[in-house]
Amino acid sequence: MSSAAMSRRPRAAVLLTPALREDLFGGPGWKELDEVVEIVVHDADADTLLAHPRRALVEILITSWGAPRLTAEVLDALPALHTVVHAAGSVRALVTDAVWERGLVVVSAADANNEPVAEYVYAQTVLALKDAHRRSRHIAATRTLPPVEGIPGIYGQPVGLVSFGSVARKVAARLHRLETDVRAWDPYQDPGALREAGVTAVGELADLLAGCRVVSVHTPLIPGRTEKLITGELLRLLPRGATLVNTARGAVIDEEALIEVLTERPDLFAVLDVTAEEPPAPDSALHTLPNVILTGHVAGTVGGERRAMGRLVTGELRRLAAGSAPLHAVSAREAGLRA
């Protein structure tokens, strides 16, 4: 970036709905953002931006959920664009090959978005090890208290993480306070990195599911590679009383097989924040099985939690305005491996 460019605020376009802008920044946060960058256009959708008379000045694009896909045609209308800052998690639905071919810098707020996901998984793990999900359903159905014998308790239990990306790392750090035997399966991670995080690397996915009282899925949905990764055969390996938690993508699990297994084995429980179809079809057994909880995609940031992403975005823009590299840039390879 030239010294002339650094002497002024970078010019930015903000592609956020008014409601999402309020969630991410609020009044004070928006004022701070406006001090860091010159906002050329805001509250825009793709059509508004591409028709805007100052679009050719836009150097930074600030996006979030619902942003337009950055095709070559969109980028052609933004000749000065050099950086995209995405105030959400995965950028896979946003970027195209054209983004990488043109050498644009892509920044994601996934690190801030992942914190509530990790808290959600931690909370569901504690509830699962207390047998709270099943006990609640039992009490509602029978008006009696089930026995406490057989409840494992929260300390020292084996918990499995399917894939070991950012969210799983945060989950593992939280679980260590429970003296948890944290195990993870991830063929793309160096086992040494898992050891440094206090996690036992498991070589086979079957062994992970067979040996853990709680299994949490963190695998991204990669077309042709991870659809239905969790098969019925694997699900049948879960030990008695185990709980499956999914906050990644619904299609990573074979849902038809999951329904079959949960029907056959009422001792198992599934906490699904994501499903292959959202919401599931009205006639899906996921709505009625007594050993399923659907939470409807709330594990990620909601409400006031989103302000953390806004702060991350503003912090990254401060670095860019000062001529420094962002801390949360995403490479093309990383973008393809994130949920």
C-alpha positions, 0 to 999 in steps of 0.5 A: 500500500502506498504512503499516499493511500496510508495517509487517508482512510481506506474506502469501504463498502458495507454489504449488511442489512440494517438489522445485521449492521446493528447486531454486529456494531450497534451505534458506538461500534458503527461510529468507530468503524466510520473512524477507521474507514471511509464508508463509500456505501452501506446497507447495500445489496449486490444490485445497489453496490454495482449500480453505485456511482462510487463503486470504482473507489471501493478498496475494502468490502465488508460482508456477512451472511447473505452477501453476494457471491464474488464472481468475476462479474462482480469483481470487474465492477470493483476495480480498486478492491483489494480486501474482503472482510467477512463478518461471519464464519465460513467464506466458502459461499462468498468467494470464487476462484476469481477472488484468489486469481486476483490476489484479494486478501480475504479476512474472516471473523470465524474466530469470534463466531466460533467462541459461542459454538465452543460454549454450546458444545461444552454446555451440551457435553456437560448436560449429556454427561449428567444425562440431563437430556434423557432425564428431562424427556423421561420426566415429561413422559412418565411424571416419574424421576429416573434413577441416578445410577449409571450417570457417568458424571462430568469429570474424567470422561472420554469425549471425541471430536470429529475433526480438530479445527478452530471450534474443536480446539476451543472445545478441547480447551474448555473440556480440560477444566473437567479433566476430560479425556479429549480424543480427536480424529482428523487425518489432516492434522499433525498428531503433534499439534493435537498432543500440544493441545492435550488431545489424544489423536485417534487414527480411525474414526470407528475407534473414536466413536466406539470409545467416547461417551460424547462425540462432537462433530466439527467436520466441514462439508466438502463436496465429494469428500465428507457427505455422510461421513458419519455412517450408520455403521459408525453410529452403531459403534457408539457405546451405550448411553452415548450422545452425538452433538453436531454443530458443523453441517447436517449433511456430514451425517447420514441422516437416514441412517441416524434415524434408523440407529436412534430408533433401534437404540433409545439409549443413544441421544443426538443433539443436532444444531444443524441438519441436512435440510433446515428445518427438516422436512415436516414428516422427518422422524427427527421432529418426533424421536424422543432421543433427538433435540433440534436447536435450529442453528443457534450454536453460532453467534446470535444477538449480542454475541455478534458484537465480538465479530464486529470488534474483530472486523474493526480491529482488522481494518485498523491493522489494514489502515496502518499498513499491517497484515491482518491476523485472520486472513484466510487462504484458498486452501483454508477456505475449502476446509472450513465448515 
